[in-house]
Amino acid sequence: MVRTYSLAKEVREMAKAYLKIKVEMGRERAVRDALLTFEEVKTVELTTGDQDVLALIEADSYDNILQVVIDRLRTIKGVTATTTDLVLE
């Protein structure tokens, strides 16, 4: 007996990414609050370590995520650097 599996999913999953953000000292809460105004931003956490802020972003595609990051999120006052980690599974 040969089994076959369909690669098509009935439910389309959203593209997701974690955005690691470095921020000017003292601007962490303002950046967090600005990020939360974007529909694509699902969670925002103030953190310690390499980044000051960690955000979870969801969009219809990875291209849309990158466009949101480049065109909108990086323009927030106080953001000095970002690293975008795409979620694979």
LINVENZI-V750504 format. One record per residue. N is the residue number from 1. RES is the residue in three letters. PHI is phi in whole degrees, -180 to 180 (none if undefined). NEAR is the number of other ideal C-beta (glycine too) atoms within 10 Angstrom. D_FIRST is the distance of its C-alpha to the first C-alpha in Angstrom with 1 decimal. Layout:
BEGIN
n: <N & N>
res: <RES & RES>
phi: <PHI & PHI>
near: <NEAR & NEAR>
d_first: <D_FIRST & D_FIRST>
END
This chain:
BEGIN
n: <1 & 2 & 3 & 4 & 5 & 6 & 7 & 8 & 9 & 10 & 11 & 12 & 13 & 14 & 15 & 16 & 17 & 18 & 19 & 20 & 21 & 22 & 23 & 24 & 25 & 26 & 27 & 28 & 29 & 30 & 31 & 32 & 33 & 34 & 35 & 36 & 37 & 38 & 39 & 40 & 41 & 42 & 43 & 44 & 45 & 46 & 47 & 48 & 49 & 50 & 51 & 52 & 53 & 54 & 55 & 56 & 57 & 58 & 59 & 60 & 61 & 62 & 63 & 64 & 65 & 66 & 67 & 68 & 69 & 70 & 71 & 72 & 73 & 74 & 75 & 76 & 77 & 78 & 79 & 80 & 81 & 82 & 83 & 84 & 85 & 86 & 87 & 88 & 89>
res: <MET & VAL & ARG & THR & TYR & SER & LEU & ALA & LYS & GLU & VAL & ARG & GLU & MET & ALA & LYS & ALA & TYR & LEU & LYS & ILE & LYS & VAL & GLU & MET & GLY & ARG & GLU & ARG & ALA & VAL & ARG & ASP & ALA & LEU & LEU & THR & PHE & GLU & GLU & VAL & LYS & THR & VAL & GLU & LEU & THR & THR & GLY & ASP & GLN & ASP & VAL & LEU & ALA & LEU & ILE & GLU & ALA & ASP & SER & TYR & ASP & ASN & ILE & LEU & GLN & VAL & VAL & ILE & ASP & ARG & LEU & ARG & THR & ILE & LYS & GLY & VAL & THR & ALA & THR & THR & THR & ASP & LEU & VAL & LEU & GLU>
phi: <none & -108 & -100 & -122 & -127 & -85 & -86 & -76 & -102 & -71 & -106 & -81 & -87 & -77 & -74 & -132 & -152 & -99 & -110 & -95 & -124 & -97 & -132 & -58 & -56 & 90 & -105 & -58 & -69 & -65 & -66 & -57 & -64 & -67 & -60 & -69 & -84 & -90 & -57 & -74 & -85 & -96 & -143 & -141 & -128 & -83 & -134 & -109 & 112 & -66 & -117 & -94 & -135 & -124 & -124 & -102 & -119 & -129 & -153 & -66 & -151 & -68 & -60 & -66 & -60 & -63 & -65 & -62 & -63 & -70 & -85 & -123 & -71 & -70 & -88 & -66 & -60 & 105 & -76 & -107 & -163 & -137 & -131 & -107 & -110 & -75 & -86 & -92 & -140>
near: <2 & 3 & 4 & 4 & 4 & 6 & 4 & 5 & 7 & 5 & 4 & 8 & 9 & 14 & 18 & 18 & 19 & 15 & 24 & 17 & 26 & 15 & 22 & 13 & 8 & 8 & 17 & 16 & 12 & 14 & 24 & 21 & 11 & 19 & 21 & 12 & 8 & 15 & 8 & 23 & 19 & 13 & 12 & 20 & 10 & 13 & 13 & 6 & 7 & 10 & 19 & 22 & 23 & 18 & 25 & 15 & 26 & 18 & 18 & 11 & 10 & 14 & 10 & 15 & 23 & 16 & 13 & 21 & 20 & 12 & 9 & 14 & 22 & 15 & 9 & 20 & 10 & 19 & 20 & 13 & 12 & 18 & 12 & 19 & 11 & 12 & 15 & 5 & 4>
d_first: <0.0 & 3.8 & 6.6 & 9.9 & 13.3 & 16.6 & 19.5 & 22.0 & 23.7 & 25.3 & 28.2 & 30.0 & 31.4 & 34.9 & 35.9 & 37.7 & 40.2 & 42.7 & 46.2 & 48.5 & 52.0 & 55.3 & 58.3 & 62.1 & 63.6 & 64.5 & 62.3 & 59.1 & 59.5 & 60.6 & 57.5 & 55.3 & 56.9 & 56.6 & 52.9 & 52.3 & 53.8 & 50.8 & 48.0 & 45.3 & 46.6 & 45.0 & 46.6 & 49.5 & 50.7 & 53.8 & 52.9 & 54.4 & 53.2 & 52.6 & 52.5 & 54.8 & 52.4 & 48.6 & 47.1 & 43.6 & 43.1 & 40.5 & 40.3 & 38.0 & 37.4 & 38.4 & 40.9 & 42.5 & 42.8 & 44.5 & 46.8 & 47.8 & 48.5 & 50.5 & 52.4 & 53.0 & 52.4 & 54.1 & 57.2 & 57.9 & 61.3 & 61.0 & 57.6 & 58.2 & 54.7 & 51.0 & 47.7 & 44.6 & 41.3 & 38.3 & 35.6 & 32.2 & 30.1>
END
